[in-house]
Amino acid sequence: MPRHEFQPGKLVTGLFLVAGGIAYAGDAGGWWDTEWFAIIPIVVGGLCLAGLVASVTHAVRRSRADRGRRGARSETGS
């Protein structure tokens, strides 16, 4: 199986969507009452946080790639 790069933004999105699913599953199971609009802040907040995490991840990876390219240039003497 080919490996893929880790994407923490997608992990955060998945965790918040699972949290929303658990909220509604608990309501369906009769363990607690969840209002119909409760999913909106969970999903929107999760998507905003996931976007922030993805942006930070992208910036860090780009910074590391730039640093790696600069190091390769200094070794070759160009």
PyMOL Python script that loads the backbone (N, CA, C, O; Angstrom):
from pymol import cmd

cmd.read_pdbstr("""\
ATOM      1  N   MET A   1       0.836  -1.165   0.000  1.00  0.00           N
ATOM      2  CA  MET A   1       0.000   0.000   0.000  1.00  0.00           C
ATOM      3  C   MET A   1       0.889   1.240   0.000  1.00  0.00           C
ATOM      4  O   MET A   1       1.765   1.362   0.856  1.00  0.00           O
ATOM      5  N   PRO A   2       0.684   2.161  -0.940  1.00  0.00           N
ATOM      6  CA  PRO A   2       1.527   3.355  -0.978  1.00  0.00           C
ATOM      7  C   PRO A   2       1.226   4.284   0.202  1.00  0.00           C
ATOM      8  O   PRO A   2       0.076   4.470   0.600  1.00  0.00           O
ATOM      9  N   ARG A   3       2.286   4.847   0.734  1.00  0.00           N
ATOM     10  CA  ARG A   3       2.128   5.782   1.851  1.00  0.00           C
ATOM     11  C   ARG A   3       1.724   7.142   1.312  1.00  0.00           C
ATOM     12  O   ARG A   3       2.035   7.487   0.172  1.00  0.00           O
ATOM     13  N   HIS A   4       1.040   7.901   2.127  1.00  0.00           N
ATOM     14  CA  HIS A   4       0.636   9.246   1.753  1.00  0.00           C
ATOM     15  C   HIS A   4       1.052  10.201   2.859  1.00  0.00           C
ATOM     16  O   HIS A   4       1.320   9.795   3.990  1.00  0.00           O
ATOM     17  N   GLU A   5       1.098  11.477   2.507  1.00  0.00           N
ATOM     18  CA  GLU A   5       1.517  12.437   3.521  1.00  0.00           C
ATOM     19  C   GLU A   5       0.387  12.688   4.512  1.00  0.00           C
ATOM     20  O   GLU A   5      -0.791  12.674   4.154  1.00  0.00           O
ATOM     21  N   PHE A   6       0.766  12.914   5.749  1.00  0.00           N
ATOM     22  CA  PHE A   6      -0.183  13.162   6.818  1.00  0.00           C
ATOM     23  C   PHE A   6      -0.768  14.559   6.655  1.00  0.00           C
ATOM     24  O   PHE A   6      -0.028  15.526   6.473  1.00  0.00           O
ATOM     25  N   GLN A   7      -2.094  14.668   6.721  1.00  0.00           N
ATOM     26  CA  GLN A   7      -2.767  15.949   6.578  1.00  0.00           C
ATOM     27  C   GLN A   7      -3.614  16.197   7.831  1.00  0.00           C
ATOM     28  O   GLN A   7      -4.740  15.709   7.935  1.00  0.00           O
ATOM     29  N   PRO A   8      -3.063  16.959   8.779  1.00  0.00           N
ATOM     30  CA  PRO A   8      -3.779  17.162  10.037  1.00  0.00           C
ATOM     31  C   PRO A   8      -5.085  17.931   9.885  1.00  0.00           C
ATOM     32  O   PRO A   8      -5.975  17.777  10.721  1.00  0.00           O
ATOM     33  N   GLY A   9      -5.233  18.752   8.850  1.00  0.00           N
ATOM     34  CA  GLY A   9      -6.491  19.461   8.628  1.00  0.00           C
ATOM     35  C   GLY A   9      -7.645  18.493   8.396  1.00  0.00           C
ATOM     36  O   GLY A   9      -8.749  18.697   8.901  1.00  0.00           O
ATOM     37  N   LYS A  10      -7.389  17.461   7.646  1.00  0.00           N
ATOM     38  CA  LYS A  10      -8.424  16.454   7.398  1.00  0.00           C
ATOM     39  C   LYS A  10      -8.743  15.664   8.666  1.00  0.00           C
ATOM     40  O   LYS A  10      -9.886  15.260   8.881  1.00  0.00           O
ATOM     41  N   LEU A  11      -7.734  15.447   9.498  1.00  0.00           N
ATOM     42  CA  LEU A  11      -7.964  14.762  10.770  1.00  0.00           C
ATOM     43  C   LEU A  11      -8.883  15.588  11.667  1.00  0.00           C
ATOM     44  O   LEU A  11      -9.812  15.050  12.270  1.00  0.00           O
ATOM     45  N   VAL A  12      -8.628  16.885  11.755  1.00  0.00           N
ATOM     46  CA  VAL A  12      -9.463  17.765  12.577  1.00  0.00           C
ATOM     47  C   VAL A  12     -10.894  17.788  12.045  1.00  0.00           C
ATOM     48  O   VAL A  12     -11.845  17.723  12.824  1.00  0.00           O
ATOM     49  N   THR A  13     -11.052  17.880  10.727  1.00  0.00           N
ATOM     50  CA  THR A  13     -12.385  17.855  10.123  1.00  0.00           C
ATOM     51  C   THR A  13     -13.123  16.571  10.497  1.00  0.00           C
ATOM     52  O   THR A  13     -14.287  16.608  10.897  1.00  0.00           O
ATOM     53  N   GLY A  14     -12.449  15.458  10.366  1.00  0.00           N
ATOM     54  CA  GLY A  14     -13.057  14.177  10.691  1.00  0.00           C
ATOM     55  C   GLY A  14     -13.455  14.068  12.150  1.00  0.00           C
ATOM     56  O   GLY A  14     -14.514  13.528  12.472  1.00  0.00           O
ATOM     57  N   LEU A  15     -12.607  14.579  13.035  1.00  0.00           N
ATOM     58  CA  LEU A  15     -12.930  14.514  14.466  1.00  0.00           C
ATOM     59  C   LEU A  15     -14.175  15.332  14.797  1.00  0.00           C
ATOM     60  O   LEU A  15     -15.014  14.893  15.584  1.00  0.00           O
ATOM     61  N   PHE A  16     -14.302  16.515  14.205  1.00  0.00           N
ATOM     62  CA  PHE A  16     -15.480  17.337  14.490  1.00  0.00           C
ATOM     63  C   PHE A  16     -16.740  16.742  13.859  1.00  0.00           C
ATOM     64  O   PHE A  16     -17.820  16.839  14.442  1.00  0.00           O
ATOM     65  N   LEU A  17     -16.622  16.140  12.696  1.00  0.00           N
ATOM     66  CA  LEU A  17     -17.793  15.498  12.091  1.00  0.00           C
ATOM     67  C   LEU A  17     -18.219  14.275  12.896  1.00  0.00           C
ATOM     68  O   LEU A  17     -19.411  14.004  13.041  1.00  0.00           O
ATOM     69  N   VAL A  18     -17.246  13.543  13.414  1.00  0.00           N
ATOM     70  CA  VAL A  18     -17.569  12.408  14.287  1.00  0.00           C
ATOM     71  C   VAL A  18     -18.236  12.901  15.567  1.00  0.00           C
ATOM     72  O   VAL A  18     -19.179  12.277  16.056  1.00  0.00           O
ATOM     73  N   ALA A  19     -17.747  14.029  16.119  1.00  0.00           N
ATOM     74  CA  ALA A  19     -18.368  14.598  17.326  1.00  0.00           C
ATOM     75  C   ALA A  19     -19.822  14.974  17.057  1.00  0.00           C
ATOM     76  O   ALA A  19     -20.691  14.747  17.899  1.00  0.00           O
ATOM     77  N   GLY A  20     -20.086  15.548  15.883  1.00  0.00           N
ATOM     78  CA  GLY A  20     -21.471  15.863  15.528  1.00  0.00           C
ATOM     79  C   GLY A  20     -22.316  14.610  15.388  1.00  0.00           C
ATOM     80  O   GLY A  20     -23.473  14.584  15.805  1.00  0.00           O
ATOM     81  N   GLY A  21     -21.738  13.577  14.804  1.00  0.00           N
ATOM     82  CA  GLY A  21     -22.452  12.304  14.678  1.00  0.00           C
ATOM     83  C   GLY A  21     -22.739  11.668  16.024  1.00  0.00           C
ATOM     84  O   GLY A  21     -23.808  11.093  16.233  1.00  0.00           O
ATOM     85  N   ILE A  22     -21.790  11.771  16.931  1.00  0.00           N
ATOM     86  CA  ILE A  22     -21.994  11.227  18.276  1.00  0.00           C
ATOM     87  C   ILE A  22     -23.097  11.997  19.002  1.00  0.00           C
ATOM     88  O   ILE A  22     -23.904  11.413  19.724  1.00  0.00           O
ATOM     89  N   ALA A  23     -23.119  13.317  18.801  1.00  0.00           N
ATOM     90  CA  ALA A  23     -24.167  14.128  19.441  1.00  0.00           C
ATOM     91  C   ALA A  23     -25.549  13.667  18.989  1.00  0.00           C
ATOM     92  O   ALA A  23     -26.454  13.515  19.810  1.00  0.00           O
ATOM     93  N   TYR A  24     -25.711  13.447  17.698  1.00  0.00           N
ATOM     94  CA  TYR A  24     -27.010  13.000  17.196  1.00  0.00           C
ATOM     95  C   TYR A  24     -27.284  11.531  17.515  1.00  0.00           C
ATOM     96  O   TYR A  24     -28.439  11.152  17.711  1.00  0.00           O
ATOM     97  N   ALA A  25     -26.256  10.708  17.569  1.00  0.00           N
ATOM     98  CA  ALA A  25     -26.458   9.303  17.936  1.00  0.00           C
ATOM     99  C   ALA A  25     -26.919   9.187  19.386  1.00  0.00           C
ATOM    100  O   ALA A  25     -27.775   8.363  19.708  1.00  0.00           O
ATOM    101  N   GLY A  26     -26.345  10.018  20.256  1.00  0.00           N
ATOM    102  CA  GLY A  26     -26.787  10.024  21.658  1.00  0.00           C
ATOM    103  C   GLY A  26     -28.229  10.471  21.787  1.00  0.00           C
ATOM    104  O   GLY A  26     -28.974   9.960  22.623  1.00  0.00           O
ATOM    105  N   ASP A  27     -28.618  11.423  20.957  1.00  0.00           N
ATOM    106  CA  ASP A  27     -30.013  11.879  20.955  1.00  0.00           C
ATOM    107  C   ASP A  27     -30.929  10.768  20.452  1.00  0.00           C
ATOM    108  O   ASP A  27     -31.992  10.525  21.024  1.00  0.00           O
ATOM    109  N   ALA A  28     -30.517  10.103  19.393  1.00  0.00           N
ATOM    110  CA  ALA A  28     -31.339   9.017  18.842  1.00  0.00           C
ATOM    111  C   ALA A  28     -31.442   7.850  19.816  1.00  0.00           C
ATOM    112  O   ALA A  28     -32.468   7.174  19.884  1.00  0.00           O
ATOM    113  N   GLY A  29     -30.364   7.620  20.573  1.00  0.00           N
ATOM    114  CA  GLY A  29     -30.382   6.525  21.543  1.00  0.00           C
ATOM    115  C   GLY A  29     -31.104   6.864  22.828  1.00  0.00           C
ATOM    116  O   GLY A  29     -31.315   5.986  23.665  1.00  0.00           O
ATOM    117  N   GLY A  30     -31.490   8.119  23.002  1.00  0.00           N
ATOM    118  CA  GLY A  30     -32.220   8.510  24.196  1.00  0.00           C
ATOM    119  C   GLY A  30     -31.340   8.837  25.391  1.00  0.00           C
ATOM    120  O   GLY A  30     -31.844   8.977  26.505  1.00  0.00           O
ATOM    121  N   TRP A  31     -30.030   8.961  25.181  1.00  0.00           N
ATOM    122  CA  TRP A  31     -29.131   9.261  26.292  1.00  0.00           C
ATOM    123  C   TRP A  31     -29.183  10.731  26.670  1.00  0.00           C
ATOM    124  O   TRP A  31     -29.020  11.063  27.844  1.00  0.00           O
ATOM    125  N   TRP A  32     -29.404  11.616  25.716  1.00  0.00           N
ATOM    126  CA  TRP A  32     -29.528  13.048  25.970  1.00  0.00           C
ATOM    127  C   TRP A  32     -30.319  13.675  24.842  1.00  0.00           C
ATOM    128  O   TRP A  32     -30.599  13.027  23.834  1.00  0.00           O
ATOM    129  N   ASP A  33     -30.674  14.926  25.012  1.00  0.00           N
ATOM    130  CA  ASP A  33     -31.420  15.645  23.982  1.00  0.00           C
ATOM    131  C   ASP A  33     -30.477  16.610  23.267  1.00  0.00           C
ATOM    132  O   ASP A  33     -29.803  17.422  23.902  1.00  0.00           O
ATOM    133  N   THR A  34     -30.439  16.511  21.943  1.00  0.00           N
ATOM    134  CA  THR A  34     -29.630  17.402  21.131  1.00  0.00           C
ATOM    135  C   THR A  34     -30.571  18.234  20.273  1.00  0.00           C
ATOM    136  O   THR A  34     -31.413  17.689  19.559  1.00  0.00           O
ATOM    137  N   GLU A  35     -30.431  19.534  20.342  1.00  0.00           N
ATOM    138  CA  GLU A  35     -31.252  20.414  19.507  1.00  0.00           C
ATOM    139  C   GLU A  35     -30.849  20.253  18.039  1.00  0.00           C
ATOM    140  O   GLU A  35     -29.716  19.879  17.735  1.00  0.00           O
ATOM    141  N   TRP A  36     -31.766  20.532  17.156  1.00  0.00           N
ATOM    142  CA  TRP A  36     -31.520  20.335  15.727  1.00  0.00           C
ATOM    143  C   TRP A  36     -30.414  21.248  15.215  1.00  0.00           C
ATOM    144  O   TRP A  36     -29.718  20.890  14.265  1.00  0.00           O
ATOM    145  N   PHE A  37     -30.236  22.408  15.817  1.00  0.00           N
ATOM    146  CA  PHE A  37     -29.250  23.367  15.330  1.00  0.00           C
ATOM    147  C   PHE A  37     -27.872  23.184  15.971  1.00  0.00           C
ATOM    148  O   PHE A  37     -26.959  23.956  15.678  1.00  0.00           O
ATOM    149  N   ALA A  38     -27.704  22.201  16.823  1.00  0.00           N
ATOM    150  CA  ALA A  38     -26.425  22.001  17.520  1.00  0.00           C
ATOM    151  C   ALA A  38     -25.300  21.617  16.563  1.00  0.00           C
ATOM    152  O   ALA A  38     -24.133  21.886  16.846  1.00  0.00           O
ATOM    153  N   ILE A  39     -25.628  21.003  15.453  1.00  0.00           N
ATOM    154  CA  ILE A  39     -24.604  20.560  14.508  1.00  0.00           C
ATOM    155  C   ILE A  39     -23.927  21.742  13.811  1.00  0.00           C
ATOM    156  O   ILE A  39     -22.775  21.633  13.390  1.00  0.00           O
ATOM    157  N   ILE A  40     -24.633  22.869  13.687  1.00  0.00           N
ATOM    158  CA  ILE A  40     -24.092  24.015  12.948  1.00  0.00           C
ATOM    159  C   ILE A  40     -22.802  24.543  13.581  1.00  0.00           C
ATOM    160  O   ILE A  40     -21.797  24.639  12.876  1.00  0.00           O
ATOM    161  N   PRO A  41     -22.775  24.892  14.876  1.00  0.00           N
ATOM    162  CA  PRO A  41     -21.503  25.377  15.431  1.00  0.00           C
ATOM    163  C   PRO A  41     -20.421  24.310  15.486  1.00  0.00           C
ATOM    164  O   PRO A  41     -19.235  24.622  15.379  1.00  0.00           O
ATOM    165  N   ILE A  42     -20.820  23.053  15.651  1.00  0.00           N
ATOM    166  CA  ILE A  42     -19.821  21.982  15.685  1.00  0.00           C
ATOM    167  C   ILE A  42     -19.130  21.876  14.335  1.00  0.00           C
ATOM    168  O   ILE A  42     -17.901  21.845  14.268  1.00  0.00           O
ATOM    169  N   VAL A  43     -19.903  21.820  13.264  1.00  0.00           N
ATOM    170  CA  VAL A  43     -19.325  21.651  11.930  1.00  0.00           C
ATOM    171  C   VAL A  43     -18.596  22.918  11.479  1.00  0.00           C
ATOM    172  O   VAL A  43     -17.479  22.841  10.967  1.00  0.00           O
ATOM    173  N   VAL A  44     -19.220  24.077  11.666  1.00  0.00           N
ATOM    174  CA  VAL A  44     -18.582  25.323  11.227  1.00  0.00           C
ATOM    175  C   VAL A  44     -17.303  25.578  12.027  1.00  0.00           C
ATOM    176  O   VAL A  44     -16.275  25.941  11.455  1.00  0.00           O
ATOM    177  N   GLY A  45     -17.363  25.392  13.333  1.00  0.00           N
ATOM    178  CA  GLY A  45     -16.159  25.557  14.154  1.00  0.00           C
ATOM    179  C   GLY A  45     -15.066  24.575  13.762  1.00  0.00           C
ATOM    180  O   GLY A  45     -13.889  24.932  13.702  1.00  0.00           O
ATOM    181  N   GLY A  46     -15.462  23.343  13.497  1.00  0.00           N
ATOM    182  CA  GLY A  46     -14.490  22.332  13.073  1.00  0.00           C
ATOM    183  C   GLY A  46     -13.861  22.651  11.732  1.00  0.00           C
ATOM    184  O   GLY A  46     -12.660  22.459  11.542  1.00  0.00           O
ATOM    185  N   LEU A  47     -14.671  23.138  10.799  1.00  0.00           N
ATOM    186  CA  LEU A  47     -14.126  23.489   9.487  1.00  0.00           C
ATOM    187  C   LEU A  47     -13.188  24.698   9.579  1.00  0.00           C
ATOM    188  O   LEU A  47     -12.161  24.738   8.902  1.00  0.00           O
ATOM    189  N   CYS A  48     -13.536  25.669  10.405  1.00  0.00           N
ATOM    190  CA  CYS A  48     -12.653  26.828  10.590  1.00  0.00           C
ATOM    191  C   CYS A  48     -11.334  26.406  11.230  1.00  0.00           C
ATOM    192  O   CYS A  48     -10.263  26.825  10.791  1.00  0.00           O
ATOM    193  N   LEU A  49     -11.414  25.582  12.262  1.00  0.00           N
ATOM    194  CA  LEU A  49     -10.195  25.099  12.904  1.00  0.00           C
ATOM    195  C   LEU A  49      -9.371  24.244  11.946  1.00  0.00           C
ATOM    196  O   LEU A  49      -8.143  24.334  11.938  1.00  0.00           O
ATOM    197  N   ALA A  50     -10.029  23.421  11.144  1.00  0.00           N
ATOM    198  CA  ALA A  50      -9.316  22.593  10.171  1.00  0.00           C
ATOM    199  C   ALA A  50      -8.619  23.460   9.123  1.00  0.00           C
ATOM    200  O   ALA A  50      -7.501  23.155   8.708  1.00  0.00           O
ATOM    201  N   GLY A  51      -9.278  24.538   8.696  1.00  0.00           N
ATOM    202  CA  GLY A  51      -8.642  25.456   7.750  1.00  0.00           C
ATOM    203  C   GLY A  51      -7.417  26.110   8.344  1.00  0.00           C
ATOM    204  O   GLY A  51      -6.403  26.264   7.664  1.00  0.00           O
ATOM    205  N   LEU A  52      -7.496  26.497   9.609  1.00  0.00           N
ATOM    206  CA  LEU A  52      -6.349  27.093  10.294  1.00  0.00           C
ATOM    207  C   LEU A  52      -5.207  26.086  10.408  1.00  0.00           C
ATOM    208  O   LEU A  52      -4.053  26.418  10.136  1.00  0.00           O
ATOM    209  N   VAL A  53      -5.524  24.871  10.804  1.00  0.00           N
ATOM    210  CA  VAL A  53      -4.506  23.825  10.939  1.00  0.00           C
ATOM    211  C   VAL A  53      -3.873  23.523   9.582  1.00  0.00           C
ATOM    212  O   VAL A  53      -2.656  23.365   9.493  1.00  0.00           O
ATOM    213  N   ALA A  54      -4.677  23.441   8.534  1.00  0.00           N
ATOM    214  CA  ALA A  54      -4.145  23.175   7.192  1.00  0.00           C
ATOM    215  C   ALA A  54      -3.246  24.310   6.728  1.00  0.00           C
ATOM    216  O   ALA A  54      -2.221  24.063   6.092  1.00  0.00           O
ATOM    217  N   SER A  55      -3.612  25.547   7.033  1.00  0.00           N
ATOM    218  CA  SER A  55      -2.780  26.695   6.649  1.00  0.00           C
ATOM    219  C   SER A  55      -1.438  26.673   7.366  1.00  0.00           C
ATOM    220  O   SER A  55      -0.393  26.917   6.762  1.00  0.00           O
ATOM    221  N   VAL A  56      -1.479  26.378   8.655  1.00  0.00           N
ATOM    222  CA  VAL A  56      -0.225  26.303   9.417  1.00  0.00           C
ATOM    223  C   VAL A  56       0.637  25.152   8.908  1.00  0.00           C
ATOM    224  O   VAL A  56       1.851  25.302   8.767  1.00  0.00           O
ATOM    225  N   THR A  57       0.026  24.023   8.635  1.00  0.00           N
ATOM    226  CA  THR A  57       0.762  22.880   8.102  1.00  0.00           C
ATOM    227  C   THR A  57       1.417  23.227   6.768  1.00  0.00           C
ATOM    228  O   THR A  57       2.579  22.893   6.534  1.00  0.00           O
ATOM    229  N   HIS A  58       0.675  23.890   5.904  1.00  0.00           N
ATOM    230  CA  HIS A  58       1.209  24.281   4.598  1.00  0.00           C
ATOM    231  C   HIS A  58       2.389  25.233   4.760  1.00  0.00           C
ATOM    232  O   HIS A  58       3.404  25.090   4.077  1.00  0.00           O
ATOM    233  N   ALA A  59       2.258  26.204   5.661  1.00  0.00           N
ATOM    234  CA  ALA A  59       3.337  27.169   5.880  1.00  0.00           C
ATOM    235  C   ALA A  59       4.591  26.487   6.426  1.00  0.00           C
ATOM    236  O   ALA A  59       5.705  26.803   6.009  1.00  0.00           O
ATOM    237  N   VAL A  60       4.409  25.565   7.349  1.00  0.00           N
ATOM    238  CA  VAL A  60       5.559  24.865   7.922  1.00  0.00           C
ATOM    239  C   VAL A  60       6.240  24.005   6.871  1.00  0.00           C
ATOM    240  O   VAL A  60       7.468  23.994   6.779  1.00  0.00           O
ATOM    241  N   ARG A  61       5.463  23.290   6.082  1.00  0.00           N
ATOM    242  CA  ARG A  61       6.059  22.435   5.051  1.00  0.00           C
ATOM    243  C   ARG A  61       6.757  23.256   3.979  1.00  0.00           C
ATOM    244  O   ARG A  61       7.814  22.866   3.484  1.00  0.00           O
ATOM    245  N   ARG A  62       6.169  24.392   3.621  1.00  0.00           N
ATOM    246  CA  ARG A  62       6.800  25.256   2.630  1.00  0.00           C
ATOM    247  C   ARG A  62       8.103  25.838   3.170  1.00  0.00           C
ATOM    248  O   ARG A  62       9.092  25.942   2.444  1.00  0.00           O
ATOM    249  N   SER A  63       8.100  26.212   4.438  1.00  0.00           N
ATOM    250  CA  SER A  63       9.304  26.753   5.060  1.00  0.00           C
ATOM    251  C   SER A  63      10.413  25.699   5.100  1.00  0.00           C
ATOM    252  O   SER A  63      11.576  25.996   4.825  1.00  0.00           O
ATOM    253  N   ARG A  64      10.043  24.484   5.442  1.00  0.00           N
ATOM    254  CA  ARG A  64      11.052  23.409   5.471  1.00  0.00           C
ATOM    255  C   ARG A  64      11.580  23.102   4.077  1.00  0.00           C
ATOM    256  O   ARG A  64      12.770  22.837   3.910  1.00  0.00           O
ATOM    257  N   ALA A  65      10.708  23.136   3.078  1.00  0.00           N
ATOM    258  CA  ALA A  65      11.146  22.866   1.706  1.00  0.00           C
ATOM    259  C   ALA A  65      12.084  23.974   1.227  1.00  0.00           C
ATOM    260  O   ALA A  65      13.093  23.695   0.579  1.00  0.00           O
ATOM    261  N   ASP A  66      11.757  25.226   1.543  1.00  0.00           N
ATOM    262  CA  ASP A  66      12.629  26.338   1.161  1.00  0.00           C
ATOM    263  C   ASP A  66      13.987  26.226   1.845  1.00  0.00           C
ATOM    264  O   ASP A  66      15.025  26.459   1.224  1.00  0.00           O
ATOM    265  N   ARG A  67      13.974  25.870   3.118  1.00  0.00           N
ATOM    266  CA  ARG A  67      15.224  25.711   3.856  1.00  0.00           C
ATOM    267  C   ARG A  67      16.055  24.580   3.259  1.00  0.00           C
ATOM    268  O   ARG A  67      17.279  24.684   3.178  1.00  0.00           O
ATOM    269  N   GLY A  68      15.399  23.507   2.842  1.00  0.00           N
ATOM    270  CA  GLY A  68      16.107  22.387   2.223  1.00  0.00           C
ATOM    271  C   GLY A  68      16.711  22.766   0.884  1.00  0.00           C
ATOM    272  O   GLY A  68      17.817  22.337   0.557  1.00  0.00           O
ATOM    273  N   ARG A  69      15.988  23.574   0.097  1.00  0.00           N
ATOM    274  CA  ARG A  69      16.512  24.017  -1.191  1.00  0.00           C
ATOM    275  C   ARG A  69      17.695  24.954  -1.013  1.00  0.00           C
ATOM    276  O   ARG A  69      18.666  24.888  -1.766  1.00  0.00           O
ATOM    277  N   ARG A  70      17.612  25.827  -0.015  1.00  0.00           N
ATOM    278  CA  ARG A  70      18.740  26.753   0.227  1.00  0.00           C
ATOM    279  C   ARG A  70      19.963  25.985   0.648  1.00  0.00           C
ATOM    280  O   ARG A  70      21.073  26.330   0.242  1.00  0.00           O
ATOM    281  N   GLY A  71      19.797  24.949   1.452  1.00  0.00           N
ATOM    282  CA  GLY A  71      20.926  24.138   1.895  1.00  0.00           C
ATOM    283  C   GLY A  71      21.556  23.386   0.739  1.00  0.00           C
ATOM    284  O   GLY A  71      22.775  23.223   0.691  1.00  0.00           O
ATOM    285  N   ALA A  72      20.724  22.921  -0.204  1.00  0.00           N
ATOM    286  CA  ALA A  72      21.247  22.183  -1.357  1.00  0.00           C
ATOM    287  C   ALA A  72      22.037  23.111  -2.274  1.00  0.00           C
ATOM    288  O   ALA A  72      23.044  22.701  -2.852  1.00  0.00           O
ATOM    289  N   ARG A  73      21.590  24.356  -2.410  1.00  0.00           N
ATOM    290  CA  ARG A  73      22.298  25.316  -3.252  1.00  0.00           C
ATOM    291  C   ARG A  73      23.652  25.681  -2.670  1.00  0.00           C
ATOM    292  O   ARG A  73      24.630  25.814  -3.405  1.00  0.00           O
ATOM    293  N   SER A  74      23.715  25.843  -1.364  1.00  0.00           N
ATOM    294  CA  SER A  74      24.992  26.230  -0.752  1.00  0.00           C
ATOM    295  C   SER A  74      26.011  25.091  -0.846  1.00  0.00           C
ATOM    296  O   SER A  74      27.213  25.347  -0.912  1.00  0.00           O
ATOM    297  N   GLU A  75      25.549  23.848  -0.854  1.00  0.00           N
ATOM    298  CA  GLU A  75      26.465  22.722  -0.967  1.00  0.00           C
ATOM    299  C   GLU A  75      27.021  22.605  -2.384  1.00  0.00           C
ATOM    300  O   GLU A  75      28.169  22.194  -2.557  1.00  0.00           O
ATOM    301  N   THR A  76      26.235  22.956  -3.396  1.00  0.00           N
ATOM    302  CA  THR A  76      26.696  22.845  -4.777  1.00  0.00           C
ATOM    303  C   THR A  76      27.540  24.045  -5.190  1.00  0.00           C
ATOM    304  O   THR A  76      28.260  23.994  -6.187  1.00  0.00           O
ATOM    305  N   GLY A  77      27.448  25.121  -4.421  1.00  0.00           N
ATOM    306  CA  GLY A  77      28.269  26.285  -4.715  1.00  0.00           C
ATOM    307  C   GLY A  77      27.625  27.255  -5.679  1.00  0.00           C
ATOM    308  O   GLY A  77      28.310  28.133  -6.202  1.00  0.00           O
ATOM    309  N   SER A  78      26.319  27.130  -5.939  1.00  0.00           N
ATOM    310  CA  SER A  78      25.682  28.084  -6.852  1.00  0.00           C
ATOM    311  C   SER A  78      25.038  29.209  -6.133  1.00  0.00           C
ATOM    312  O   SER A  78      24.460  30.095  -6.764  1.00  0.00           O
TER     313      SER A  78
END
""", "prot")
cmd.dss("prot")
cmd.show_as("cartoon", "prot")
cmd.util.cbc("prot")
cmd.orient("prot")
